Amino acid sequence: MQTPDQQFIATLRFETRGRGLQDITAPLAARLREEGAGDGLLTVFLRHTSASLTIQENADPDVRTDLLSAFDRLAPENAPYVHTIEGPDDMPAHIKSVLSGVSLSVPVQGGRMMLGTWQGLYLFEHRRRPHRREVALHFLGTKRN
């Protein structure tokens, strides 16, 4: 194992279209290439509480549809929430964020994320209206040769 000799921290911004899963794999991979990342660990952190991050299948869009439906059943908008000041979709969005999380750690080898064949990284927007979301990246590892 080579001693880590590279570290970078960056923030990427994404415009969501409202509820749904937005594939952010390509922009993350591009940033790794731009920085000359070799082998190491990429930490991805979403700086929000009403959206989340997930690694999920990127082949069949029906998976994303079913995930949205399942999350709506787990945290419906019509439940008797106390926190309602930001609208009926806000508290369910917070619950969904807790269920799926805001941070991911992804191994990187040869400058590429070690994702499985059918895996992609997704920004999971839980609010109905579009939002500007910030994703913080931290890579610690080696410089690509």
C-alpha positions in Angstrom: 0.0 0.0 0.0 1.3 3.4 -1.0 1.3 6.2 1.5 -1.4 8.8 0.7 0.2 11.8 -1.0 -2.8 13.6 -2.3 -5.8 15.2 -0.7 -8.4 17.5 -2.2 -11.6 19.0 -1.0 -14.2 20.4 -3.4 -17.8 21.5 -3.5 -20.0 20.6 -6.5 -23.4 22.3 -7.0 -26.4 20.6 -8.5 -29.8 21.9 -9.6 -32.5 19.4 -8.9 -35.8 19.2 -10.7 -37.8 18.4 -7.6 -38.6 14.9 -6.2 -36.5 12.2 -7.8 -33.1 10.6 -8.0 -30.5 12.6 -10.0 -27.4 10.6 -11.2 -24.3 12.5 -10.1 -21.8 9.8 -10.9 -20.3 11.4 -14.0 -19.5 14.8 -12.4 -17.9 13.1 -9.5 -15.8 10.9 -11.8 -14.8 14.0 -13.8 -13.6 15.7 -10.7 -11.5 12.7 -9.7 -9.9 12.8 -13.2 -9.3 16.6 -13.0 -7.5 16.2 -9.7 -5.4 13.3 -10.9 -6.7 11.0 -8.2 -5.0 7.5 -8.0 -5.9 5.1 -5.3 -7.8 6.1 -2.1 -11.1 7.0 -0.6 -13.7 9.5 -1.8 -16.1 10.8 0.8 -19.2 12.5 -0.6 -21.2 14.6 1.8 -24.5 16.4 1.0 -24.9 19.7 2.9 -28.7 19.6 3.3 -31.3 17.9 5.5 -34.2 17.4 3.1 -32.3 15.5 0.4 -29.9 12.6 0.6 -27.3 10.5 -1.2 -27.5 6.9 -2.2 -25.7 4.3 -4.4 -28.3 2.6 -6.4 -28.9 0.7 -9.7 -28.4 2.8 -12.7 -29.8 0.5 -15.4 -33.5 0.3 -15.0 -35.4 3.6 -14.2 -38.2 1.6 -12.7 -36.0 1.1 -9.6 -36.0 4.9 -9.1 -39.8 5.0 -9.5 -40.2 2.2 -6.9 -37.9 3.9 -4.5 -39.9 7.1 -4.7 -43.1 5.2 -4.0 -41.6 3.2 -1.1 -40.2 6.3 0.6 -43.6 8.0 0.2 -45.2 5.1 2.0 -42.6 5.3 4.8 -43.0 9.0 5.3 -46.3 10.2 3.8 -47.0 13.9 3.5 -50.4 13.6 5.2 -49.1 12.3 8.5 -49.7 14.4 11.6 -46.3 16.2 11.8 -45.6 19.0 14.3 -43.0 20.6 12.0 -45.1 22.0 9.1 -43.8 25.6 8.8 -42.0 24.9 5.5 -44.8 23.0 3.8 -46.3 19.5 3.8 -43.4 17.9 2.0 -40.6 19.2 4.3 -40.9 17.0 7.4 -41.3 13.8 5.2 -38.2 15.0 3.4 -36.3 15.2 6.6 -37.4 11.6 7.5 -36.4 10.3 4.1 -33.0 12.0 4.5 -32.4 10.2 7.8 -33.4 6.9 6.2 -31.0 7.1 3.3 -28.2 9.3 4.7 -26.2 12.3 3.6 -22.7 10.8 3.4 -21.1 8.1 1.3 -17.5 6.6 1.2 -16.4 5.2 -2.1 -13.1 3.4 -2.7 -11.1 4.7 -5.7 -8.6 2.6 -7.6 -6.6 3.9 -10.6 -8.6 7.1 -10.5 -12.0 5.4 -10.8 -14.7 4.8 -8.3 -14.9 1.1 -7.5 -18.7 0.9 -8.2 -20.3 -2.3 -9.3 -21.5 -2.7 -12.9 -25.0 -1.4 -12.3 -24.3 1.1 -9.5 -24.5 4.9 -9.7 -24.3 7.7 -7.1 -27.5 9.6 -6.8 -28.6 12.9 -5.2 -32.1 11.9 -3.8 -34.2 15.1 -3.8 -37.1 14.7 -1.4 -38.8 18.1 -1.8 -41.4 18.7 -4.6 -39.9 21.9 -5.9 -36.4 22.3 -7.5 -33.5 23.1 -5.2 -29.8 24.0 -5.5 -27.9 21.4 -3.6 -24.2 21.3 -2.5 -22.2 18.2 -2.4 -18.8 18.3 -0.6 -16.1 16.0 -1.7 -13.0 14.8 0.1 -10.4 12.6 -1.5 -7.5 11.1 0.4 -5.1 8.8 -1.5 -2.4 8.8 -4.0 -1.8 10.8 -7.1 -2.4 9.0 -10.4 0.8 8.1 -12.2 
